[in-house]
């Protein structure tokens, strides 16, 4: 199962959480489900990284200033064709 439902749950759960200050800690709890296991009944390595990312997404959303930077980058990529001017530095050789 792809973790879309888990992602929606995390975003919904922390949607009204206060912003974090510098050095504050974000705590989220995740459970290993049966479909996350491989044939040797161990947590799949790829799914481990996905669970880590599910904890990082609310952390990034609660970090001050990061949400504005991500939205600004999205607006920049939307105004120009994707990938043409999204690079913030010149690549002239």
C-alpha angles and dihedrals in degrees: 000000000000114000097242092116091049090050092051089048092052094047091047093046095053099033094111098032114127120257117266123242124223108294095011118136128236114207123196128167123218131185128213108236125204093254089057091066125094125220090277090058093248129124108270113247093230092050090050090060090046091054089050089052091050087059093046097053096066088041090057092045091053095046113103115251097002094095091053092049092050091048091048091052090049091051090049092051092046095051093053127040109279112279099003101100102004092101107096095208132054117257097201110145 
